[in-house]
Amino acid sequence: MPLNKDQALNVAKVLTEALPYIQRFAGKTLVVKYGGNAMTDPELERSFARDIVLLKTVGINPVIVHGGGPQVDSLLQQLGRVSDRIDGMRVTDEPTMEVVEMVLGGSVNKSIVNLINQNGGRAIGLTGKDGNLIRAKKLYLDKKDADGLMQKVDLGLVGEVVGIKTDVLDLFMKSDFIPVIAPLGVDEEGNTYNINADLVAGKVAEALKAEKLILLTNIPGVLDANKKVLTGLTTQDVDHLIETGVIYGGMIPKVGCALEAVKGGVISAHIIDGRVPHAALLEVFTDEGLGTLISNRAKRKV
C-alpha cells in the first residue's frame, strides 16, 4: 500500500537518522539467536521478520540461529514424555532426540523461513547436518557433586560445537538469501546431537567474524543481585559474576556463549529482551540499545 505524504516524511526522517548506523554496519554480519516469547507471539513474529528483512535490504548480513524449547516441550508432553534439564541443557535420550530433530529441523525451522519469506525476504532453512555445517561432539557437563567434587554429567545426545563450515553460509550470504539455522550438529560417525541454540549462535558468530551477536531472550538482560539490568559488561566482569553466582542456572550457557564469542573475536554480544517490538533494530540503530552489552571495551554506549 502506498504511503501518504505524512507517512513518507516520517519514513524519510527515520531513515536519515539511521543512515550513520546503516553505513557503519553495511557489509557486516550480525548473528541473531531467535527464540522465546518472540517465537510464540504473532505480532512479535511479524516484527522480527520485518526487522531481519530490513537489515538485509540495507546491506547488512543477518544470520539466524533459532531455538524451539517450548515447541519441543509441547510435543513431548503430547507424547507423554518429560525431559529433564541440567543448567539449562536438555537431557536428550534417543526418543527425545527424534522429537528434537523433528521439531527444530522441521516445523520450527520451516515456519521461520516462511515467516521471513512472507514479509518480503528470501530465507533458506538449514540444520547443522546440511553440508556438515555444524560439526559436533558429545558434551559432558562439568558439575560439582554433594561432596564438592567435580563430576562429568552425561546429558545423552547433547553436543558441543567442534567447528563451523563457513563456506556453506558464505554461499548464501553473498546472495539475497538469509540463512536460518536449526541447532543440530553431526559428528564424524554421523551421530546427530542436540546443541543449545545460544552456543551454536556464539560459535557461528565467531566463525563468521561477526560484528554483533544478538541473543533475543525472555528477560530484559543480565541482572545483578538486585534484579537490575547490567547494561555494559567486560569479559572480566562476566567471569566474576559467574564465579560469584550472580549469573546461574539457565543464564550460564547464554552468557557463556556471549563471553566466548567476544573472546573469540566478535566485536560485541548483546543479551536483549525479545518481547520488545523491533528489539533487533533498536540494538543496531540506536546509541542506547537494549539489555546487556558484553565486549572487551566495557560500558554500554549511552
C-alpha atoms as a printed R data frame, in Angstrom:
    type eleno elety resid chain resno      x       y      z
1   ATOM     1    CA   MET     A     1  0.000   0.000  0.000
2   ATOM     2    CA   PRO     A     2  1.453   3.432 -0.988
3   ATOM     3    CA   LEU     A     3  2.401   5.814  1.819
4   ATOM     4    CA   ASN     A     4  0.637   9.140  2.217
5   ATOM     5    CA   LYS     A     5  2.705  12.310  2.474
6   ATOM     6    CA   ASP     A     6  2.959  12.350  6.279
7   ATOM     7    CA   GLN     A     7  3.928   8.691  6.387
8   ATOM     8    CA   ALA     A     8  6.574   9.250  3.722
9   ATOM     9    CA   LEU     A     9  8.023  12.180  5.668
10  ATOM    10    CA   ASN     A    10  8.191  10.063  8.835
11  ATOM    11    CA   VAL     A    11  9.977   7.275  6.950
12  ATOM    12    CA   ALA     A    12 12.418   9.766  5.467
13  ATOM    13    CA   LYS     A    13 13.165  11.192  8.925
14  ATOM    14    CA   VAL     A    14 13.763   7.735 10.413
15  ATOM    15    CA   LEU     A    15 15.996   6.631  7.542
16  ATOM    16    CA   THR     A    16 18.014   9.851  7.716
17  ATOM    17    CA   GLU     A    17 18.630   9.326 11.430
18  ATOM    18    CA   ALA     A    18 19.505   5.665 10.837
19  ATOM    19    CA   LEU     A    19 21.872   6.420  7.934
20  ATOM    20    CA   PRO     A    20 25.098   6.598 10.030
21  ATOM    21    CA   TYR     A    21 24.318   3.170 11.506
22  ATOM    22    CA   ILE     A    22 23.429   1.727  8.109
23  ATOM    23    CA   GLN     A    23 26.742   2.976  6.730
24  ATOM    24    CA   ARG     A    24 28.640   1.669  9.747
25  ATOM    25    CA   PHE     A    25 27.233  -1.860  9.525
26  ATOM    26    CA   ALA     A    26 26.855  -2.188  5.740
27  ATOM    27    CA   GLY     A    27 28.503  -5.403  4.614
28  ATOM    28    CA   LYS     A    28 28.905  -6.615  8.198
29  ATOM    29    CA   THR     A    29 27.470  -9.845  9.601
30  ATOM    30    CA   LEU     A    30 25.037  -9.980 12.512
31  ATOM    31    CA   VAL     A    31 24.188 -13.337 14.072
32  ATOM    32    CA   VAL     A    32 20.795 -13.302 15.782
33  ATOM    33    CA   LYS     A    33 19.607 -16.053 18.103
34  ATOM    34    CA   TYR     A    34 15.828 -16.146 17.861
35  ATOM    35    CA   GLY     A    35 13.712 -17.886 20.487
36  ATOM    36    CA   GLY     A    36 11.467 -17.500 23.499
37  ATOM    37    CA   ASN     A    37  8.277 -15.453 23.508
38  ATOM    38    CA   ALA     A    38  9.269 -13.719 20.272
39  ATOM    39    CA   MET     A    39  8.565 -17.060 18.540
40  ATOM    40    CA   THR     A    40  5.085 -17.533 20.014
41  ATOM    41    CA   ASP     A    41  3.511 -14.057 19.798
42  ATOM    42    CA   PRO     A    42  2.196 -13.419 16.248
43  ATOM    43    CA   GLU     A    43  2.858  -9.674 16.321
44  ATOM    44    CA   LEU     A    44  6.392 -10.154 17.648
45  ATOM    45    CA   GLU     A    45  6.964 -12.773 14.958
46  ATOM    46    CA   ARG     A    46  5.990 -10.303 12.236
47  ATOM    47    CA   SER     A    47  8.066  -7.566 13.867
48  ATOM    48    CA   PHE     A    48 11.103  -9.845 13.950
49  ATOM    49    CA   ALA     A    49 10.713 -10.952 10.335
50  ATOM    50    CA   ARG     A    50 10.361  -7.385  9.051
51  ATOM    51    CA   ASP     A    51 13.406  -6.295 11.024
52  ATOM    52    CA   ILE     A    52 15.519  -9.084  9.526
53  ATOM    53    CA   VAL     A    53 14.319  -8.291  6.005
54  ATOM    54    CA   LEU     A    54 15.095  -4.602  6.536
55  ATOM    55    CA   LEU     A    55 18.621  -5.381  7.748
56  ATOM    56    CA   LYS     A    56 19.274  -7.472  4.633
57  ATOM    57    CA   THR     A    57 17.749  -4.821  2.383
58  ATOM    58    CA   VAL     A    58 20.111  -2.086  3.628
59  ATOM    59    CA   GLY     A    59 23.191  -4.238  3.046
60  ATOM    60    CA   ILE     A    60 23.679  -5.904  6.434
61  ATOM    61    CA   ASN     A    61 24.006  -9.702  6.532
62  ATOM    62    CA   PRO     A    62 21.786 -11.272  9.217
63  ATOM    63    CA   VAL     A    63 22.220 -14.950 10.050
64  ATOM    64    CA   ILE     A    64 19.502 -16.508 12.205
65  ATOM    65    CA   VAL     A    65 20.027 -19.334 14.683
66  ATOM    66    CA   HIS     A    66 16.794 -20.430 16.315
67  ATOM    67    CA   GLY     A    67 15.726 -22.346 19.361
68  ATOM    68    CA   GLY     A    68 12.411 -24.040 19.973
69  ATOM    69    CA   GLY     A    69 12.415 -25.417 23.501
70  ATOM    70    CA   PRO     A    70  8.724 -24.679 24.197
71  ATOM    71    CA   GLN     A    71  7.691 -26.347 20.940
72  ATOM    72    CA   VAL     A    72  9.778 -29.426 21.792
73  ATOM    73    CA   ASP     A    73  8.276 -29.497 25.303
74  ATOM    74    CA   SER     A    74  4.773 -29.276 23.852
75  ATOM    75    CA   LEU     A    75  5.237 -32.260 21.549
76  ATOM    76    CA   LEU     A    76  6.965 -34.294 24.262
77  ATOM    77    CA   GLN     A    77  4.033 -33.592 26.568
78  ATOM    78    CA   GLN     A    78  1.584 -34.738 23.892
79  ATOM    79    CA   LEU     A    79  3.607 -37.957 23.621
80  ATOM    80    CA   GLY     A    80  3.566 -38.402 27.395
81  ATOM    81    CA   ARG     A    81  7.290 -37.808 27.778
82  ATOM    82    CA   VAL     A    82  9.212 -35.462 30.084
83  ATOM    83    CA   SER     A    83 12.837 -34.403 29.613
84  ATOM    84    CA   ASP     A    84 14.943 -33.022 32.427
85  ATOM    85    CA   ARG     A    85 17.252 -30.024 32.218
86  ATOM    86    CA   ILE     A    86 20.590 -29.517 33.924
87  ATOM    87    CA   ASP     A    87 21.990 -25.954 33.970
88  ATOM    88    CA   GLY     A    88 19.686 -25.046 31.101
89  ATOM    89    CA   MET     A    89 20.684 -28.058 28.974
90  ATOM    90    CA   ARG     A    90 18.029 -30.600 27.936
91  ATOM    91    CA   VAL     A    91 18.894 -34.209 28.789
92  ATOM    92    CA   THR     A    92 18.356 -35.934 25.439
93  ATOM    93    CA   ASP     A    93 17.910 -39.693 25.008
94  ATOM    94    CA   GLU     A    94 17.252 -41.277 21.592
95  ATOM    95    CA   PRO     A    95 13.432 -40.949 21.619
96  ATOM    96    CA   THR     A    96 13.763 -37.321 22.751
97  ATOM    97    CA   MET     A    97 16.334 -36.705 20.006
98  ATOM    98    CA   GLU     A    98 13.830 -37.875 17.409
99  ATOM    99    CA   VAL     A    99 11.348 -35.288 18.682
100 ATOM   100    CA   VAL     A   100 14.006 -32.551 18.860
101 ATOM   101    CA   GLU     A   101 15.087 -33.186 15.272
102 ATOM   102    CA   MET     A   102 11.506 -33.306 14.045
103 ATOM   103    CA   VAL     A   103 10.576 -30.035 15.740
104 ATOM   104    CA   LEU     A   104 13.749 -27.967 15.319
105 ATOM   105    CA   GLY     A   105 14.857 -29.218 11.914
106 ATOM   106    CA   GLY     A   106 11.324 -29.457 10.595
107 ATOM   107    CA   SER     A   107  8.334 -27.486 11.821
108 ATOM   108    CA   VAL     A   108 10.072 -24.615 13.651
109 ATOM   109    CA   ASN     A   109 12.768 -24.037 11.030
110 ATOM   110    CA   LYS     A   110 10.308 -24.072  8.154
111 ATOM   111    CA   SER     A   111  7.864 -21.770  9.946
112 ATOM   112    CA   ILE     A   112 10.615 -19.159 10.458
113 ATOM   113    CA   VAL     A   113 11.697 -19.454  6.823
114 ATOM   114    CA   ASN     A   114  8.097 -18.989  5.722
115 ATOM   115    CA   LEU     A   115  7.640 -16.045  8.097
116 ATOM   116    CA   ILE     A   116 10.612 -14.185  6.625
117 ATOM   117    CA   ASN     A   117  9.586 -15.007  3.070
118 ATOM   118    CA   GLN     A   118  6.034 -13.782  3.702
119 ATOM   119    CA   ASN     A   119  7.460 -10.451  4.846
120 ATOM   120    CA   GLY     A   120  9.492  -9.770  1.728
121 ATOM   121    CA   GLY     A   121 12.719 -11.687  2.399
122 ATOM   122    CA   ARG     A   122 14.381 -14.741  0.876
123 ATOM   123    CA   ALA     A   123 15.192 -17.158  3.673
124 ATOM   124    CA   ILE     A   124 16.767 -20.591  3.392
125 ATOM   125    CA   GLY     A   125 16.427 -23.202  6.137
126 ATOM   126    CA   LEU     A   126 19.414 -25.256  7.291
127 ATOM   127    CA   THR     A   127 20.350 -27.640 10.060
128 ATOM   128    CA   GLY     A   128 23.874 -28.366 11.182
129 ATOM   129    CA   LYS     A   129 23.655 -31.609  9.178
130 ATOM   130    CA   ASP     A   130 23.344 -29.772  5.853
131 ATOM   131    CA   GLY     A   131 26.753 -29.681  4.207
132 ATOM   132    CA   ASN     A   132 28.264 -30.681  7.562
133 ATOM   133    CA   LEU     A   133 27.602 -27.091  8.599
134 ATOM   134    CA   ILE     A   134 27.916 -27.760 12.349
135 ATOM   135    CA   ARG     A   135 30.483 -30.351 13.344
136 ATOM   136    CA   ALA     A   136 29.868 -31.596 16.855
137 ATOM   137    CA   LYS     A   137 30.956 -33.988 19.553
138 ATOM   138    CA   LYS     A   138 29.255 -35.358 22.631
139 ATOM   139    CA   LEU     A   139 29.075 -32.887 25.513
140 ATOM   140    CA   TYR     A   140 29.753 -33.840 29.121
141 ATOM   141    CA   LEU     A   141 28.745 -31.204 31.650
142 ATOM   142    CA   ASP     A   142 31.175 -30.487 34.482
143 ATOM   143    CA   LYS     A   143 29.234 -30.203 37.742
144 ATOM   144    CA   LYS     A   144 30.075 -30.456 41.446
145 ATOM   145    CA   ASP     A   145 28.522 -33.296 43.419
146 ATOM   146    CA   ALA     A   146 27.250 -33.185 47.015
147 ATOM   147    CA   ASP     A   147 30.829 -33.517 48.279
148 ATOM   148    CA   GLY     A   148 32.063 -30.620 46.191
149 ATOM   149    CA   LEU     A   149 33.952 -32.865 43.777
150 ATOM   150    CA   MET     A   150 33.765 -32.119 40.039
151 ATOM   151    CA   GLN     A   151 31.960 -34.801 38.069
152 ATOM   152    CA   LYS     A   152 31.184 -35.203 34.371
153 ATOM   153    CA   VAL     A   153 27.439 -35.420 33.773
154 ATOM   154    CA   ASP     A   154 26.224 -37.375 30.732
155 ATOM   155    CA   LEU     A   155 23.391 -35.467 29.040
156 ATOM   156    CA   GLY     A   156 22.764 -38.090 26.369
157 ATOM   157    CA   LEU     A   157 22.690 -36.925 22.751
158 ATOM   158    CA   VAL     A   158 23.667 -33.368 23.645
159 ATOM   159    CA   GLY     A   159 26.605 -31.969 21.738
160 ATOM   160    CA   GLU     A   160 29.064 -29.141 21.659
161 ATOM   161    CA   VAL     A   161 30.340 -27.385 18.553
162 ATOM   162    CA   VAL     A   162 33.695 -28.552 17.204
163 ATOM   163    CA   GLY     A   163 33.649 -26.425 14.054
164 ATOM   164    CA   ILE     A   164 31.515 -24.426 11.625
165 ATOM   165    CA   LYS     A   165 31.896 -24.799  7.842
166 ATOM   166    CA   THR     A   166 31.582 -21.170  6.848
167 ATOM   167    CA   ASP     A   167 31.643 -21.868  3.103
168 ATOM   168    CA   VAL     A   168 28.089 -23.186  3.385
169 ATOM   169    CA   LEU     A   169 26.935 -19.879  4.891
170 ATOM   170    CA   ASP     A   170 29.096 -17.694  2.636
171 ATOM   171    CA   LEU     A   171 27.352 -19.177 -0.367
172 ATOM   172    CA   PHE     A   172 24.010 -17.817  0.803
173 ATOM   173    CA   MET     A   173 25.212 -14.590  2.417
174 ATOM   174    CA   LYS     A   174 26.758 -13.419 -0.874
175 ATOM   175    CA   SER     A   175 23.312 -13.748 -2.416
176 ATOM   176    CA   ASP     A   176 19.941 -12.379 -1.351
177 ATOM   177    CA   PHE     A   177 19.281 -15.338  0.945
178 ATOM   178    CA   ILE     A   178 19.032 -15.160  4.737
179 ATOM   179    CA   PRO     A   179 20.275 -18.373  6.411
180 ATOM   180    CA   VAL     A   180 18.042 -19.771  9.161
181 ATOM   181    CA   ILE     A   181 19.867 -22.440 11.177
182 ATOM   182    CA   ALA     A   182 18.451 -25.158 13.434
183 ATOM   183    CA   PRO     A   183 20.912 -26.079 16.227
184 ATOM   184    CA   LEU     A   184 21.568 -29.696 15.312
185 ATOM   185    CA   GLY     A   185 25.123 -30.939 14.827
186 ATOM   186    CA   VAL     A   186 26.710 -34.103 13.493
187 ATOM   187    CA   ASP     A   187 29.923 -35.915 14.443
188 ATOM   188    CA   GLU     A   188 32.387 -37.859 12.306
189 ATOM   189    CA   GLU     A   189 30.356 -41.061 12.721
190 ATOM   190    CA   GLY     A   190 27.174 -39.357 11.557
191 ATOM   191    CA   ASN     A   191 25.555 -39.157 15.001
192 ATOM   192    CA   THR     A   192 23.144 -36.259 15.422
193 ATOM   193    CA   TYR     A   193 23.331 -34.058 18.514
194 ATOM   194    CA   ASN     A   194 21.003 -31.562 20.123
195 ATOM   195    CA   ILE     A   195 23.018 -28.394 20.794
196 ATOM   196    CA   ASN     A   196 21.994 -25.378 22.858
197 ATOM   197    CA   ALA     A   197 20.967 -22.703 20.344
198 ATOM   198    CA   ASP     A   198 22.783 -19.938 22.221
199 ATOM   199    CA   LEU     A   199 26.024 -21.906 21.993
200 ATOM   200    CA   VAL     A   200 25.530 -22.510 18.275
201 ATOM   201    CA   ALA     A   201 24.832 -18.822 17.689
202 ATOM   202    CA   GLY     A   202 28.018 -17.880 19.521
203 ATOM   203    CA   LYS     A   203 30.168 -20.318 17.525
204 ATOM   204    CA   VAL     A   204 28.593 -19.217 14.230
205 ATOM   205    CA   ALA     A   205 29.316 -15.591 15.148
206 ATOM   206    CA   GLU     A   206 32.948 -16.470 15.939
207 ATOM   207    CA   ALA     A   207 33.418 -18.412 12.710
208 ATOM   208    CA   LEU     A   208 31.931 -15.642 10.578
209 ATOM   209    CA   LYS     A   209 33.866 -12.916 12.438
210 ATOM   210    CA   ALA     A   210 30.536 -11.210 13.059
211 ATOM   211    CA   GLU     A   211 30.221  -7.611 14.104
212 ATOM   212    CA   LYS     A   212 27.479  -8.460 16.596
213 ATOM   213    CA   LEU     A   213 25.962 -11.475 18.289
214 ATOM   214    CA   ILE     A   214 22.396 -10.683 19.384
215 ATOM   215    CA   LEU     A   215 20.627 -13.092 21.749
216 ATOM   216    CA   LEU     A   216 16.879 -12.470 21.994
217 ATOM   217    CA   THR     A   217 15.664 -13.649 25.401
218 ATOM   218    CA   ASN     A   218 12.647 -13.577 27.726
219 ATOM   219    CA   ILE     A   219 14.311 -11.194 30.192
220 ATOM   220    CA   PRO     A   220 15.480  -7.560 29.943
221 ATOM   221    CA   GLY     A   221 19.152  -8.606 30.069
222 ATOM   222    CA   VAL     A   222 21.716  -9.857 32.566
223 ATOM   223    CA   LEU     A   223 20.507  -8.972 36.057
224 ATOM   224    CA   ASP     A   224 22.581  -8.137 39.118
225 ATOM   225    CA   ALA     A   225 21.875  -9.392 42.649
226 ATOM   226    CA   ASN     A   226 19.172  -6.709 42.998
227 ATOM   227    CA   LYS     A   227 17.488  -7.708 39.718
228 ATOM   228    CA   LYS     A   228 18.663  -4.569 37.930
229 ATOM   229    CA   VAL     A   229 19.826  -4.846 34.321
230 ATOM   230    CA   LEU     A   230 23.590  -4.684 33.917
231 ATOM   231    CA   THR     A   231 23.845  -2.622 30.751
232 ATOM   232    CA   GLY     A   232 27.547  -2.883 29.988
233 ATOM   233    CA   LEU     A   233 29.957  -5.664 30.945
234 ATOM   234    CA   THR     A   234 33.540  -6.529 30.096
235 ATOM   235    CA   THR     A   235 34.600 -10.130 29.681
236 ATOM   236    CA   GLN     A   236 36.284  -9.845 33.103
237 ATOM   237    CA   ASP     A   237 33.003  -8.638 34.649
238 ATOM   238    CA   VAL     A   238 31.163 -11.671 33.284
239 ATOM   239    CA   ASP     A   239 33.781 -14.102 34.590
240 ATOM   240    CA   HIS     A   240 33.405 -12.562 38.057
241 ATOM   241    CA   LEU     A   241 29.591 -12.678 38.008
242 ATOM   242    CA   ILE     A   242 29.629 -16.379 37.117
243 ATOM   243    CA   GLU     A   243 32.221 -17.177 39.789
244 ATOM   244    CA   THR     A   244 30.213 -15.356 42.477
245 ATOM   245    CA   GLY     A   245 26.913 -16.987 41.492
246 ATOM   246    CA   VAL     A   246 25.117 -13.813 40.341
247 ATOM   247    CA   ILE     A   247 24.772 -15.469 36.943
248 ATOM   248    CA   TYR     A   248 23.454 -19.014 37.407
249 ATOM   249    CA   GLY     A   249 21.221 -21.761 36.030
250 ATOM   250    CA   GLY     A   250 19.826 -21.295 32.537
251 ATOM   251    CA   MET     A   251 21.615 -17.970 32.108
252 ATOM   252    CA   ILE     A   252 25.025 -19.651 32.297
253 ATOM   253    CA   PRO     A   253 25.048 -21.103 28.748
254 ATOM   254    CA   LYS     A   254 23.538 -17.897 27.365
255 ATOM   255    CA   VAL     A   255 26.086 -15.602 28.988
256 ATOM   256    CA   GLY     A   256 28.849 -18.138 28.472
257 ATOM   257    CA   CYS     A   257 28.351 -18.226 24.714
258 ATOM   258    CA   ALA     A   258 28.309 -14.424 24.560
259 ATOM   259    CA   LEU     A   259 31.521 -14.343 26.560
260 ATOM   260    CA   GLU     A   260 33.266 -16.923 24.360
261 ATOM   261    CA   ALA     A   261 32.132 -15.142 21.196
262 ATOM   262    CA   VAL     A   262 33.648 -11.851 22.306
263 ATOM   263    CA   LYS     A   263 36.845 -13.569 23.428
264 ATOM   264    CA   GLY     A   264 36.868 -15.290 20.033
265 ATOM   265    CA   GLY     A   265 36.807 -12.064 18.045
266 ATOM   266    CA   VAL     A   266 33.158 -10.963 17.802
267 ATOM   267    CA   ILE     A   267 33.099  -7.195 18.379
268 ATOM   268    CA   SER     A   268 30.168  -7.232 20.788
269 ATOM   269    CA   ALA     A   269 27.485  -9.547 22.139
270 ATOM   270    CA   HIS     A   270 24.053  -8.372 23.241
271 ATOM   271    CA   ILE     A   271 21.545 -10.117 25.501
272 ATOM   272    CA   ILE     A   272 18.290  -8.277 24.877
273 ATOM   273    CA   ASP     A   273 14.567  -8.622 25.515
274 ATOM   274    CA   GLY     A   274 12.894 -10.304 22.549
275 ATOM   275    CA   ARG     A   275  9.498  -9.312 23.944
276 ATOM   276    CA   VAL     A   276 10.189  -5.712 22.889
277 ATOM   277    CA   PRO     A   277  8.897  -4.976 19.359
278 ATOM   278    CA   HIS     A   278 11.737  -4.314 16.877
279 ATOM   279    CA   ALA     A   279 14.308  -5.280 19.517
280 ATOM   280    CA   ALA     A   280 16.984  -6.129 16.942
281 ATOM   281    CA   LEU     A   281 16.607  -2.794 15.151
282 ATOM   282    CA   LEU     A   282 16.724  -0.875 18.416
283 ATOM   283    CA   GLU     A   283 20.008  -2.590 19.241
284 ATOM   284    CA   VAL     A   284 21.583  -1.915 15.861
285 ATOM   285    CA   PHE     A   285 20.249   1.539 15.055
286 ATOM   286    CA   THR     A   286 20.263   3.389 18.408
287 ATOM   287    CA   ASP     A   287 23.058   4.579 20.690
288 ATOM   288    CA   GLU     A   288 21.441   3.361 23.913
289 ATOM   289    CA   GLY     A   289 20.475  -0.063 22.560
290 ATOM   290    CA   LEU     A   290 18.720  -2.613 24.748
291 ATOM   291    CA   GLY     A   291 19.625  -5.033 27.506
292 ATOM   292    CA   THR     A   292 23.196  -6.049 28.261
293 ATOM   293    CA   LEU     A   293 26.219  -5.346 26.094
294 ATOM   294    CA   ILE     A   294 29.261  -7.598 26.545
295 ATOM   295    CA   SER     A   295 32.511  -6.520 24.935
296 ATOM   296    CA   ASN     A   296 36.228  -6.204 25.548
297 ATOM   297    CA   ARG     A   297 35.803  -2.456 25.775
298 ATOM   298    CA   ALA     A   298 33.274  -2.285 28.626
299 ATOM   299    CA   LYS     A   299 30.425   0.128 29.198
300 ATOM   300    CA   ARG     A   300 27.190   0.484 27.372
301 ATOM   301    CA   LYS     A   301 27.046   3.004 24.545
302 ATOM   302    CA   VAL     A   302 24.939   5.750 26.144
